[in-house]
Amino acid sequence: MSYARGEQDDPLRELTVGAALDLAAADWGPRTALVEFGPDTAGRRWTFDQLRQEAHQVARAMLERFRPGEHVAVWAANRPEWVLLEMGAAYAGLTLVTVNPAYQVGELAHVLGQSRCDGVFVQDTYRGRDLLPVVEEARPGLRELREVVALSGWDEFLASGDGARELPSVDPGDIAQIQYTSGTTGTPKGAQLTHRGLVNVGRYYAVVNGAGPDDVWVNPMPMFHTAGCGLATLGALQTGGMHVLPPGFDAGVMLDAFASARGTILLSVPTMLIRMLDEQSARPRDLSSWRLSTLGGAPVPPELVRRAERELDVAVTIGFGQTEASPYITHTLPHDPNPEWITTVGRPLPHCEVRISDPASGAPVALGAVGEVCARGYGVMRGYFDAPEATAAALDADGWLHTGDLGSMDGLGYLRIEGRLKDMIIRGGENIYPREIEDLLFTHPQVADVSVVGLPDPEMGETVAAFVRPTPGSDPSADELAAFCRRSLAAYKTPRVWRFLETFPQTSSGKIQKFVLQERYLADLATDQH
């Protein structure tokens, strides 16, 4: 049956995030741990010892305002203070609530209110927008919110702590963070993630990828996302690597960081890597230090892997997970021995269990059969905060997280992702998986990016639509791409609707919002019919 468990040789660590920093400082104290990077930044640097010392200051200053167990939000873009607040909250026994700096007032009010935040740390401005007035606008409806701390007053905040204050005892099973799901459908829900889960998933991700003290991680992933503050931050921390933190994703700035800091490891979503490849083609830099590109967060087309290997001469690995799992569940290996690895997302991380279940009955399916991917282990959330019905829908009585992703498993325990359960297209009774069509179209030289969705069809139930971003300077036709698909796909899988776009609607973590593509197409169709 479709069940696999990760290796058991490397024991789980019973650590908090703070204890992980303690160990790192003991092992690599004088080495550089964190570097600020960007054209408009001061380029500040911290050793592991300095990071630990300042995180203790942050914890003591936090404890002047909050009690252990309270919820404290960070509403900021990527910057060193974010890392220090993550570590400081861990030492102080506070639960960190991570907030997307692009949120509008209603979204902010929902997250701070639903999570019952007692305080929020706010970046004064983000992309030309003043954030403090937005907090004040939301504040009347936030009964628990006592403290608003502006990051422009960071030095005064640090100085406010009692240097003699003893830090509380924190348990690895305590909730370290509440992270809100990206909300591509419905209202975002707050996944409660433990210290144990974040620490172990971050370390195993780094170890599986062969990371060590000589690595320089250039991190474009949002810190409010588990990939940014979990995988990259805690992965680099626990393997002695240098964490280079630009203020956000910009392909040119990222490549400059790799060139000047001699970066070695990138964790990104596929769309980020595509933009970096395009930027490197247009304005080449010396990227000879770059050894590994790890991809996740969205389906990874095999053709993108081949392009990165060919143009950058880097190894590529692929991971799979979701916020509710802290986040990674499976991963491939650098220079993976499985010749089919490029079409998979690898095997379960150490000590993690994965099975493929029938979506209707919940029973495991046979090897090779498609079903819902389910995961169980240390990284799985405690549940959604104050949302028992949503928790019961995601976590079953045996502790399995139902991911909502469709996949299959081979005899070696490698997982293949076929798409989202809700994205599966049913045309005339035939199940169609958009991922198969997308991977094929990615191999066409005139296709830079593509997303395949289902649209309502009065006769067949659904029809297949392909939204394509052409490669720069190219002008593919719908007939040409349809003929290309027909050479490899059955007629019922070949898209009947083609739309060409310059950009895709995306979440803040770089995932294409398929439902927005559907809504826009249907709205345009309704307008045309009137």
C-alpha positions as CSV (number, residue, x, y, z in Angstrom):
1,M,0.0,0.0,0.0
2,S,1.0,3.7,-0.4
3,Y,2.7,4.3,2.9
4,A,6.3,5.3,3.7
5,R,8.2,6.5,6.8
6,G,11.4,8.6,6.8
7,E,14.7,7.3,8.1
8,Q,15.1,6.8,11.9
9,D,18.9,7.1,12.3
10,D,19.1,10.8,13.2
11,P,17.2,11.2,16.5
12,L,14.5,13.9,16.9
13,R,15.8,16.8,19.1
14,E,13.7,17.9,22.0
15,L,14.5,21.5,21.7
16,T,12.9,24.9,21.7
17,V,13.8,27.6,19.1
18,G,15.8,29.3,21.9
19,A,17.7,26.1,22.8
20,A,18.6,25.6,19.1
21,L,20.2,29.1,19.2
22,D,22.0,28.2,22.4
23,L,23.5,25.1,20.8
24,A,24.4,27.1,17.6
25,A,26.2,29.8,19.7
26,A,28.1,27.1,21.6
27,D,29.2,25.4,18.4
28,W,29.9,28.4,16.1
29,G,29.9,31.4,18.4
30,P,32.3,33.8,16.6
31,R,31.2,32.9,13.0
32,T,28.8,35.1,11.1
33,A,25.2,34.0,11.6
34,L,23.1,36.8,10.1
35,V,23.7,39.4,7.4
36,E,21.4,42.2,6.3
37,F,21.6,42.7,2.5
38,G,20.1,45.3,0.1
39,P,20.8,48.5,-1.7
40,D,19.0,50.6,1.0
41,T,20.2,48.7,4.1
42,A,23.1,49.2,6.5
43,G,24.5,45.8,5.9
44,R,24.5,44.9,9.6
45,R,26.0,41.6,10.7
46,W,25.7,39.3,13.8
47,T,27.8,36.4,14.9
48,F,26.0,33.5,16.5
49,D,27.2,34.8,20.0
50,Q,25.8,38.3,19.2
51,L,22.5,36.9,17.9
52,R,22.0,34.9,21.1
53,Q,23.0,37.9,23.3
54,E,20.6,40.3,21.4
55,A,17.8,37.7,21.4
56,H,18.1,37.5,25.2
57,Q,17.8,41.4,25.3
58,V,14.7,41.1,23.1
59,A,13.2,38.5,25.4
60,R,13.7,40.6,28.5
61,A,12.2,43.7,26.8
62,M,9.2,41.6,25.7
63,L,8.7,40.3,29.2
64,E,8.4,44.0,30.4
65,R,5.2,44.1,28.3
66,F,3.9,40.5,28.0
67,R,3.5,37.3,30.0
68,P,4.7,33.9,28.9
69,G,2.0,32.2,26.8
70,E,0.5,35.5,25.4
71,H,0.3,36.1,21.6
72,V,2.5,38.7,20.0
73,A,2.4,39.6,16.3
74,V,5.1,40.8,13.9
75,W,3.8,42.9,11.0
76,A,7.0,43.5,9.0
77,A,8.9,42.5,5.9
78,N,12.2,40.6,5.9
79,R,14.7,42.4,8.2
80,P,17.1,41.3,11.0
81,E,14.7,42.5,13.7
82,W,12.2,39.9,12.5
83,V,14.8,37.1,13.2
84,L,15.6,38.7,16.6
85,L,11.9,38.9,17.5
86,E,11.5,35.2,16.5
87,M,14.3,34.2,18.8
88,G,13.4,36.6,21.6
89,A,9.7,35.4,21.6
90,A,11.0,31.8,21.9
91,Y,13.2,32.7,24.9
92,A,10.3,34.6,26.5
93,G,7.8,31.8,26.1
94,L,5.5,33.9,23.9
95,T,3.6,32.7,20.8
96,L,4.6,34.6,17.7
97,V,1.8,35.5,15.3
98,T,3.2,36.1,11.8
99,V,1.5,38.8,9.6
100,N,1.9,39.5,5.9
101,P,3.0,43.2,5.6
102,A,0.9,43.5,2.4
103,Y,-2.3,43.0,4.4
104,Q,-5.0,45.7,4.2
105,V,-6.8,46.9,7.3
106,G,-9.5,44.2,7.2
107,E,-7.1,41.3,6.8
108,L,-4.9,42.7,9.6
109,A,-7.9,43.1,11.9
110,H,-8.9,39.5,11.2
111,V,-5.5,38.0,12.0
112,L,-4.9,40.1,15.1
113,G,-8.4,39.6,16.3
114,Q,-8.9,36.0,15.6
115,S,-5.5,35.1,17.2
116,R,-6.3,37.4,20.2
117,C,-3.0,39.2,20.0
118,D,-1.8,41.1,23.1
119,G,0.7,43.1,21.1
120,V,2.2,43.8,17.7
121,F,5.6,44.9,16.5
122,V,5.2,47.0,13.4
123,Q,7.5,48.1,10.6
124,D,6.8,51.8,10.2
125,T,6.6,51.8,6.4
126,Y,6.3,49.1,3.8
127,R,6.5,49.8,0.0
128,G,5.7,53.5,0.6
129,R,2.8,52.7,2.9
130,D,2.6,53.8,6.5
131,L,1.6,50.8,8.6
132,L,1.2,52.4,12.0
133,P,-2.0,54.3,11.0
134,V,-3.4,51.0,9.6
135,V,-3.0,49.4,13.1
136,E,-4.7,52.4,14.7
137,E,-7.6,52.1,12.3
138,A,-8.0,48.4,13.2
139,R,-7.4,48.9,16.9
140,P,-11.0,49.8,18.1
141,G,-12.1,46.2,17.2
142,L,-9.1,44.5,18.9
143,R,-10.0,44.3,22.6
144,E,-7.0,42.3,23.7
145,L,-4.4,44.4,21.9
146,R,-2.4,46.4,24.6
147,E,0.9,47.2,23.0
148,V,2.0,48.5,19.6
149,V,5.7,48.7,19.2
150,A,7.2,50.5,16.2
151,L,10.4,49.0,14.8
152,S,11.8,52.5,14.3
153,G,12.1,52.6,18.2
154,W,14.1,49.3,18.2
155,D,17.0,50.6,20.3
156,E,14.7,52.1,22.9
157,F,12.8,48.9,23.0
158,L,16.0,46.8,23.6
159,A,17.1,49.2,26.4
160,S,13.7,48.8,28.2
161,G,14.4,45.2,29.4
162,D,15.7,44.3,32.8
163,G,19.1,42.7,32.3
164,A,18.8,40.7,35.5
165,R,15.4,39.2,34.6
166,E,15.4,35.4,34.6
167,L,13.9,33.9,31.4
168,P,11.1,31.4,31.8
169,S,11.2,27.7,31.2
170,V,9.8,26.8,27.8
171,D,8.8,23.3,26.6
172,P,9.5,21.9,23.1
173,G,5.8,21.1,22.9
174,D,4.7,24.6,23.5
175,I,3.2,26.6,20.6
176,A,6.0,28.7,19.1
177,Q,4.1,30.4,16.3
178,I,0.6,30.8,14.9
179,Q,1.0,31.1,11.1
180,Y,-2.0,32.0,8.9
181,T,-2.6,29.9,5.8
182,S,-2.2,31.9,2.6
183,G,-6.0,32.0,2.2
184,T,-6.2,31.2,-1.6
185,T,-9.7,30.0,-0.7
186,G,-11.8,31.2,2.3
187,T,-10.7,33.0,5.4
188,P,-7.1,32.4,6.5
189,K,-6.8,30.0,9.5
190,G,-4.1,30.1,12.2
191,A,-2.0,26.9,12.3
192,Q,-0.5,26.4,15.7
193,L,3.1,25.2,15.3
194,T,5.3,23.9,18.1
195,H,8.9,24.5,18.9
196,R,9.6,20.8,18.4
197,G,8.1,20.8,14.9
198,L,9.8,24.0,13.6
199,V,13.2,23.1,15.0
200,N,13.2,19.5,13.7
201,V,11.7,20.2,10.3
202,G,14.2,23.0,9.8
203,R,17.2,20.9,10.8
204,Y,16.2,17.8,8.8
205,Y,15.6,20.0,5.7
206,A,19.1,21.4,6.0
207,V,20.7,18.0,6.7
208,V,18.9,16.3,3.8
209,N,20.3,19.0,1.5
210,G,23.8,18.5,2.8
211,A,24.1,21.9,4.4
212,G,27.0,22.8,6.7
213,P,29.0,25.6,8.3
214,D,30.5,26.7,5.0
215,D,27.2,27.4,3.4
216,V,25.8,30.9,2.7
217,W,22.0,30.9,2.5
218,V,20.4,33.8,0.6
219,N,16.8,33.9,1.7
220,P,14.1,35.6,-0.4
221,M,11.2,33.7,1.3
222,P,8.9,35.9,3.4
223,M,9.7,35.6,7.1
224,F,6.0,35.5,8.0
225,H,5.9,32.2,6.1
226,T,7.2,28.8,7.4
227,A,9.8,28.6,4.6
228,G,11.4,32.0,5.6
229,C,11.4,31.9,9.4
230,G,11.4,28.1,9.6
231,L,13.3,26.2,6.9
232,A,15.8,28.9,5.9
233,T,16.3,30.6,9.3
234,L,16.3,27.5,11.5
235,G,18.0,25.3,8.8
236,A,21.0,27.7,8.5
237,L,21.1,28.3,12.3
238,Q,21.3,24.6,13.2
239,T,24.0,23.7,10.6
240,G,26.2,26.7,11.2
241,G,25.5,28.5,7.9
242,M,25.4,32.2,7.2
243,H,21.9,33.6,6.7
244,V,21.9,36.5,4.2
245,L,18.5,38.4,4.4
246,P,17.4,40.8,1.6
247,P,14.3,42.9,2.4
248,G,12.2,41.0,-0.1
249,F,12.3,39.2,-3.4
250,D,13.9,41.1,-6.3
251,A,15.6,39.0,-8.9
252,G,18.4,41.5,-9.4
253,V,19.1,42.0,-5.7
254,M,19.0,38.3,-5.1
255,L,21.7,37.7,-7.8
256,D,23.8,40.6,-6.4
257,A,23.6,38.9,-3.0
258,F,24.8,35.6,-4.4
259,A,27.6,37.4,-6.2
260,S,28.8,39.6,-3.4
261,A,28.2,37.3,-0.4
262,R,29.4,34.2,-2.3
263,G,26.0,32.6,-1.7
264,T,25.7,28.8,-1.9
265,I,22.1,27.8,-1.2
266,L,18.7,29.2,-2.3
267,L,15.3,28.2,-1.1
268,S,12.6,29.6,-3.3
269,V,9.3,28.9,-5.1
270,P,9.5,28.1,-8.8
271,T,8.4,31.6,-10.0
272,M,11.3,33.2,-8.1
273,L,13.9,30.9,-9.7
274,I,12.3,31.6,-13.2
275,R,12.8,35.3,-12.7
276,M,16.3,34.9,-11.5
277,L,17.2,32.8,-14.5
278,D,15.7,35.4,-16.8
279,E,17.6,38.2,-15.0
280,Q,20.9,36.3,-15.1
281,S,20.4,35.7,-18.9
282,A,19.9,39.5,-19.3
283,R,22.6,40.7,-17.0
284,P,25.1,38.0,-16.0
285,R,26.8,37.9,-12.6
286,D,29.6,35.7,-11.2
287,L,27.5,33.0,-9.5
288,S,30.2,30.3,-9.3
289,S,29.7,29.9,-5.6
290,W,26.0,28.9,-5.9
291,R,25.8,25.1,-5.5
292,L,22.2,24.3,-4.6
293,S,18.7,25.5,-5.5
294,T,16.0,24.0,-3.4
295,L,12.4,24.4,-4.7
296,G,9.0,24.1,-3.1
297,G,5.8,25.9,-2.2
298,A,4.3,25.2,-5.7
299,P,4.5,22.5,-8.4
300,V,8.1,22.3,-9.8
301,P,8.1,21.6,-13.6
302,P,10.9,19.1,-14.6
303,E,11.9,21.5,-17.4
304,L,12.6,24.2,-14.8
305,V,15.0,21.9,-13.0
306,R,16.8,21.1,-16.2
307,R,17.1,24.8,-17.1
308,A,18.6,25.6,-13.7
309,E,21.0,22.7,-13.9
310,R,22.0,23.8,-17.5
311,E,22.2,27.6,-17.0
312,L,23.5,27.8,-13.5
313,D,25.4,24.6,-13.1
314,V,23.7,24.0,-9.7
315,A,22.2,20.9,-8.1
316,V,18.4,21.1,-7.6
317,T,16.2,19.5,-5.0
318,I,12.5,19.6,-4.5
319,G,10.4,19.6,-1.3
320,F,6.8,19.3,-0.5
321,G,4.7,20.4,2.5
322,Q,2.3,23.0,3.8
323,T,2.1,25.5,6.6
324,E,0.2,23.0,8.8
325,A,3.3,20.7,8.7
326,S,5.9,23.2,9.7
327,P,6.1,23.0,6.6
328,Y,8.0,20.2,4.9
329,I,6.9,16.6,4.7
330,T,9.1,15.1,1.9
331,H,12.3,16.1,0.0
332,T,14.5,14.8,-2.7
333,L,18.3,14.7,-2.3
334,P,21.1,16.6,-4.0
335,H,22.2,14.3,-6.9
336,D,19.4,12.0,-5.9
337,P,20.1,8.3,-6.8
338,N,16.5,7.7,-8.0
339,P,16.6,8.3,-11.8
340,E,13.0,9.4,-11.7
341,W,13.5,12.0,-8.8
342,I,12.9,15.0,-11.1
343,T,9.2,14.0,-11.4
344,T,8.8,13.5,-7.6
345,V,9.0,15.5,-4.4
346,G,11.1,12.9,-2.7
347,R,10.7,10.7,0.3
348,P,9.4,11.5,3.8
349,L,11.8,13.5,6.0
350,P,13.3,11.5,8.9
351,H,10.7,10.3,11.4
352,C,7.8,11.6,9.2
353,E,5.0,9.3,7.9
354,V,3.2,9.7,4.6
355,R,0.4,7.7,3.1
356,I,-1.9,8.1,0.1
357,S,-5.6,7.8,1.1
358,D,-8.8,7.4,-0.9
359,P,-10.5,10.8,-0.5
360,A,-13.9,9.3,0.0
361,S,-13.2,6.4,2.4
362,G,-9.9,7.5,3.9
363,A,-8.4,4.0,3.3
364,P,-4.8,3.7,2.0
365,V,-4.6,3.1,-1.8
366,A,-2.3,0.8,-3.7
367,L,1.1,1.8,-4.8
368,G,0.9,4.0,-7.9
369,A,-2.8,4.9,-7.4
370,V,-3.7,8.6,-7.0
371,G,-5.3,9.7,-3.7
372,E,-5.0,12.4,-1.0
373,V,-1.6,12.9,0.5
374,C,-1.7,12.6,4.3
375,A,1.1,13.1,6.8
376,R,1.8,12.4,10.4
377,G,4.6,13.4,12.7
378,Y,6.4,16.0,14.8
379,G,5.9,18.8,12.3
380,V,2.1,18.5,12.1
381,M,0.3,21.5,13.8
382,R,-1.5,21.2,17.1
383,G,-4.6,22.4,15.2
384,Y,-6.0,25.7,14.0
385,F,-6.3,28.3,16.7
386,D,-9.9,28.6,18.0
387,A,-11.3,26.8,15.0
388,P,-12.4,23.3,16.1
389,E,-14.4,22.5,13.0
390,A,-11.6,23.4,10.6
391,T,-9.2,21.4,12.8
392,A,-11.4,18.4,12.7
393,A,-11.6,18.6,8.9
394,A,-7.8,18.7,8.6
395,L,-6.7,16.3,11.4
396,D,-8.3,12.9,11.9
397,A,-8.5,10.9,15.1
398,D,-5.3,9.1,14.4
399,G,-3.2,12.3,13.9
400,W,-3.1,12.3,10.2
401,L,-3.0,15.7,8.5
402,H,-5.2,15.6,5.3
403,T,-3.3,18.0,3.0
404,G,-5.9,18.4,0.2
405,D,-3.2,17.5,-2.3
406,L,-3.5,14.6,-4.8
407,G,-0.5,12.4,-5.1
408,S,0.8,8.9,-5.7
409,M,3.7,6.9,-4.3
410,D,6.1,4.5,-5.9
411,G,7.7,1.4,-4.4
412,L,10.7,3.4,-3.1
413,G,8.5,5.7,-1.1
414,Y,8.9,8.6,-3.5
415,L,5.9,10.9,-3.6
416,R,4.5,12.5,-6.8
417,I,2.1,15.4,-6.6
418,E,-0.7,15.4,-9.2
419,G,-2.3,18.7,-8.0
420,R,-4.8,20.0,-5.4
421,L,-7.9,17.9,-4.7
422,K,-10.1,20.9,-5.4
423,D,-8.1,21.8,-8.6
424,M,-8.8,18.4,-10.3
425,I,-10.8,18.9,-13.5
426,I,-13.6,16.4,-14.2
427,R,-14.6,16.5,-17.9
428,G,-17.2,14.1,-19.2
429,G,-16.5,11.8,-16.2
430,E,-12.7,11.8,-16.9
431,N,-10.3,13.0,-14.1
432,I,-7.7,15.5,-15.4
433,Y,-4.8,16.6,-13.4
434,P,-3.6,20.1,-14.4
435,R,0.0,19.3,-13.2
436,E,0.5,16.9,-16.1
437,I,-0.5,19.5,-18.7
438,E,1.5,22.2,-17.1
439,D,4.7,20.1,-17.0
440,L,4.3,19.4,-20.7
441,L,3.7,23.0,-21.7
442,F,6.8,24.1,-19.7
443,T,8.9,22.1,-22.2
444,H,7.7,24.4,-25.0
445,P,10.4,27.0,-25.8
446,Q,7.9,29.8,-26.0
447,V,6.3,29.1,-22.6
448,A,7.9,30.9,-19.6
449,D,5.1,30.1,-17.1
450,V,1.7,28.4,-17.2
451,S,-1.3,27.6,-15.1
452,V,-4.0,25.1,-16.1
453,V,-7.5,25.4,-14.5
454,G,-11.0,24.0,-15.1
455,L,-13.8,26.2,-16.3
456,P,-17.6,25.4,-16.3
457,D,-18.9,23.7,-19.4
458,P,-22.7,23.1,-19.8
459,E,-22.2,19.9,-21.8
460,M,-19.1,18.3,-20.3
461,G,-19.1,19.6,-16.8
462,E,-15.7,21.3,-17.1
463,T,-13.4,22.3,-19.9
464,V,-9.6,22.8,-19.7
465,A,-8.1,26.3,-19.8
466,A,-4.4,27.2,-20.0
467,F,-3.1,30.6,-18.9
468,V,0.3,31.2,-20.4
469,R,3.1,33.7,-19.9
470,P,5.2,33.6,-23.1
471,T,9.0,33.8,-23.0
472,P,10.3,37.3,-23.6
473,G,10.1,38.2,-27.3
474,S,8.0,35.3,-28.3
475,D,4.4,35.2,-29.6
476,P,3.0,31.7,-29.4
477,S,-0.5,31.0,-30.9
478,A,-3.2,28.9,-29.3
479,D,-3.3,26.6,-32.3
480,E,0.4,26.0,-32.1
481,L,0.3,25.1,-28.4
482,A,-2.8,23.0,-28.7
483,A,-1.1,21.0,-31.5
484,F,1.9,20.6,-29.3
485,C,-0.2,19.2,-26.5
486,R,-2.1,16.8,-28.8
487,R,1.2,15.1,-29.7
488,S,1.5,13.9,-26.1
489,L,-1.9,14.1,-24.5
490,A,-5.3,12.6,-25.1
491,A,-7.8,15.0,-26.8
492,Y,-9.9,15.4,-23.6
493,K,-6.8,16.7,-21.7
494,T,-5.8,19.2,-24.3
495,P,-6.8,22.8,-23.3
496,R,-9.7,24.2,-25.3
497,V,-9.4,27.7,-23.8
498,W,-6.1,29.7,-24.1
499,R,-5.2,33.0,-22.6
500,F,-1.9,34.8,-22.7
501,L,-0.8,37.0,-19.8
502,E,2.2,39.2,-18.8
503,T,1.9,38.4,-15.1
504,F,0.0,35.9,-12.9
505,P,-2.0,36.7,-9.7
506,Q,0.0,35.3,-6.9
507,T,0.0,34.9,-3.1
508,S,2.7,36.6,-1.1
509,S,4.7,33.4,-1.1
510,G,4.6,33.1,-4.9
511,K,1.9,30.6,-5.5
512,I,-0.3,31.2,-8.6
513,Q,-3.9,31.9,-7.5
514,K,-5.9,29.7,-9.8
515,F,-9.2,30.8,-8.5
516,V,-8.4,34.4,-9.4
517,L,-7.6,33.3,-13.0
518,Q,-11.0,31.5,-13.1
519,E,-12.9,34.4,-11.6
520,R,-11.3,37.0,-14.0
521,Y,-12.0,34.8,-17.1
522,L,-15.6,34.3,-16.1
523,A,-16.1,38.0,-15.3
524,D,-14.6,39.0,-18.7
525,L,-16.8,36.4,-20.4
526,A,-19.9,37.8,-18.7
527,T,-18.9,41.4,-19.8
528,D,-18.4,40.3,-23.4
529,Q,-21.8,38.6,-23.5
530,H,-23.5,41.8,-22.3
